Amino acid sequence: MWFKERKYAWFLLAFLWVFGFIGSLGRYVFAYYQPQITDILHVGRTFLGFSFSTSVFISAFSAPFGGWLTDKFGYKKVMIFSSILGVISTSIILTFPNPTGYFIGFGLISGLVGIGASTSYVLVANWFKYHRALALMIVSSAGSLGLAVLTPVFVSNKSWLNWIVAYRFIFIIGCAFIVLSMLIIRLNKNADQKELPHTVGNPKKKIKIDLSYFKNPTLLVVMLALFTCGFSMGTVETHLMAIHQTAHVNDAMFSSALSTLGLLEVVGGVLFSLLLDRTSKVLALSTLYFIRVAAFIFLFFHFEWSPILFSLLFGASYLGAIPGGILVAGEALKNKKSMGLQTGLLILIHQIGGSISAISGGMDFDLFHNYQLLIFVNLMLSLAAAAGYFSIFIVSKQKTLRDLHQAF
């Protein structure tokens, strides 16, 4: 046992982290090589935004279906199937380097990879009991640290590290992950089955969506917050590099800002995971979104140090929103029987936000030649999410005081 958790749990976490780190290359390629891709394919930014939006939109609706498949067949099978779809997606992009091939491979097939969106959460729930928020943060941090490390590598070697070479690396990584997943990932048969009776494979499981999801005020706030988070992440992953390029940020500042973003994502993720495990989750999440408000204010006004200041603030708040929202929703619903489907539905809301921001940013640039409107919408949504979580905290405090008063 390590920190009260099984050693194999930490080994699985390390395995997922390593491939998440390397797999962050996919996040980097689309964002950094937008000018190169548009020139080679002879398309505009709206096309790329539409392709990304289509991918995220399909991924959004694949998430709850994939969650149901996870409940039915187990996370290992779904994780492998999702990876196979990723390899097919990359193969199409490499085989047909034209607008049609790119849209089919990146816009359509890669969206289906979203069926595996909830598998890591269910795996963590199956293997971890005392440090779930921390484990979820660690899994999420892989892509962030990968961005921090890979950005200066690609910027300094951009003469030969083009988007085609990057996709070849992604193809190899995907194939390796499939093979190793078959050998390494397994079910924790010693998990508390009373707590998680149907999250590790139930062949008789049927799709059933509880309408209480949409009646619970706490869950409505979580949905708004996850939509906001998706919108913000879509903005950052799709358009942040383009925003800096439009603002004529020099290469040194550009590289430093992106590396800072990745590093702060990890540091902030650790901090918020500790807060989520030890303090009021809704208060921690309210603070997280208020930090994002400040980040988008700096980005909106384009000060000299805006790239670094945005990376510091947004990076610190990047990783806590999704696991925090899922944990708050789980406590509000107290329903452990369909964790995969429940998580998939929440990820659906998150991905819809990312889909809308991706295409909105492309349209914003093609119409106004800047991203100011997109940044402002992010600012207002983050403010609404912060206020929503804070209102839940106030209501819960008032309820606690009333209960104490009645008790005495």
ABEGO torsion letter per residue (X at the ends): XBGGBBAAAAAAAAAAAAAAAAAAAAAAAAAAAAAAAAAAAGBBAAAAAAAAAAAAAAAAAAAAAAAAAAAAAEAAAAAAAAAAAAAAAAAAAAABBBAAAAAAAAAAAAAAAAAAAAAAAAAAAAABAAAAAAAAAAAAAAAAAAAAAAAAAAAAAAAABBAAAAAAAAAAAAAAAAAAAAAABBBBAABBAAABAAAAEBAABBBBBBAAAAABAAAAAAAAAAAAAAAAAAAAAAAAAAAAAAAGBBAAAAAAAAAAAAAAAAAAAAAAAAAAAABBAAAAAAAAAAAAAAAAAAAAAGBAAAAAAAAAAAAAAAAAAAAAAAAAAAAAAGBAABAAAAAAAAAAAAAAAAAAAAAAAAAAAAAAGBAAAAAAAAAAAAAAAAAAAAAAAAAAAAAAAAAAAAAX
